[in-house]
C-alpha cells in the first residue's frame, strides 16, 4: 500500500537562526578601509590576463567579484558611518 500524502501538522515551524559571518566581520573590523577596497585587485588582474576558452569563465568571475566588491564597499561605508556616529554621540550628552 502506498503511504498517504497527508501533510504532517505535528512539527511547528522553527525560527531560523540569525546568520553570522565571523570571518567577514573580523576582516572588516581589523583591516583598514583602503585594504578592504583593494582586496580583489590581484584576482581581477589575474582574470584580465586569461586567454582562450577560460575567458568566458573569467567574465563570469569578474561579474561575481564586482558584486562582492559592491557589498564589501557597502559594509565598509556602514562601518565608517557607525564609527563616526559613535564618536559624535559621546559629546552630545
Buried (B, 14 or more C-beta within 10 A) or exposed (E): EEEEEEEEEEEEEEEEEEEEEEEEEEBBEEEEBEEBBEBBEEEBEEBEEBEEEEEEEBEEBBEEBEEEBEEBEEBBEEBEEEEEEEEEEEEEE
